[in-house]
Amino acid sequence: MSGKFTFTLPAIGRRADNQRGPIASLAADPSVARAFATIDSSAADFTEEQIRICEIPAPPFGEEARARYIAARFTRIGLRDVRIDEVGNVIGILPGRSPEPLPAISAHLDTVFPEGTDVRVRRVGSRLCAPGIGDDVAGLAALVAVAETIVKAQIRLAGSLAFVATVGEEGEGDLRGVRHLFGGGSLAKRISSFVTIDGAGADWVTHAALGSRRYRIRLEGPGGHSWGDFGVVNPVHALGRIAARLADYPAPTTPRTTFNIGHIAGGESVNVIPSSAFMDIDLRSTAETELKRIEDFLLRAASDSVAAENSLRAASGRPIQSSVTLIGSRPSGEQPADAPIVRTAIEVGGLLGLRTSLNRASTDANVPISLGIPAIAIGAGGISGNPHRLTEWYDPQGRDLGYKRALLIAIALAGIAGADNSTSSTE
């Protein structure tokens, strides 16, 4: 989830008055006090759970083993109707007095690391070091902990809660798990609000969705010897033309718009004209209009660059063939800073002594936000570093605040049976 916090709104602090609001009333419930005490006494167990989850590989499009583990944990906790759906999401329901509202609390199963990556966890002082330990094993561990703590503390919910571990949040997964959850899944029309726990930290809330487009441009030609066949079309030269044009694109700072060529490959040897080459490009913007503008520019640059190479090397007799594939398209969206679900998260943070910053990012929450469904992303607490790198680490310092925040947001959205439920994000 690194690189997602690209836009930050001014921080919003706790309530200025001393009146007890609905969040404080919920937090004063004896069952919530029991839950907080459980969190305070379970640090070692939480760490061991996080290590166990991390050491189950979950490469892109290979989350099955980790999904089976989470499903088994949901079952042992006592969630109902636990299942792995058609695309690989793990779903469990914690029933309340009523089936509605049904907020969903989520974290993603997948990592960015390919199959075969060593995911064993090393302890270095207070740090846990392993690929994926923060993004998003921290979120998965929090998801399990929140569900188990609510059950252990015997918190009686007014509505029900769906706990979901999604597939395909990272990279070319293109949010396929959460797309199915809201598109064709069994809960698609029932989920009233959505909270995804993604990464570390307890002082931020993502309330706005950062849209993106990701393309793979693949070019193919006849290839040949760098001396004897000089003059034939060269796919790498054409890719270079595209890259140079994109590098000169005047991306605006407001609305913030970015581009990146993250992967480029092709060819066989320094003295061989390559027969094929490709590159992957990531485009992002806080405004859908700007995203469309840079997307159109990229597609024109690709077409013009291939045409230029074919024209310059026309004597080769065989032109470059191109394929431009959309490999990722994340929707954008906006919720006001005073939306009920955002206000709930801010008030929960204030109750715990946290000062909350609001931001825009690309997470599983993009999909429900784009559909007009109340949704946020939050951190699991603790501190992390080097996400998406083999040197990733997580320090559980402050994790208890993250778990308490996630738990209190979840029960605020579902309501406690017999309590004032005016905190619901669906108001």
Secondary structure, DSSP 8 states (H G I E B T S, - for coil): -TT---EE---B-S-SS----HHHHHHTSHHHHHHHHHHHH-HHHHHHHHHHHHTS---TT--HHHHHHHHHHHHHHT-EEEEE-TTS-EEEEE--SSS-S-EEEEEE---S--TT-----EEETTEEESTTTTTTHHHHHHHHHHHHHHHHTT--BSS-EEEEEES--SGGGTTHHHHHHHHTSTTTTT--EEEEE-SS-SSEEEEEE-EEEEEEEEEE---EETTTTTTS--HHHHHHHHHHHHHT----TTTTEEEEEEEEEE-S-TTEE-SEEEEEEEEEESSHHHHHHHHHHHHHHHHHHHHHHHHHTGGGSS--EEEEEEEEEE--B---TT-HHHHHHHHHHHHTT--BEEEEE-STTHHHHHTT--EEEE--SSEEESTTSTT-EEE-TTHHHHHHHHHHHHHHHH-BTTS--TT-TT-
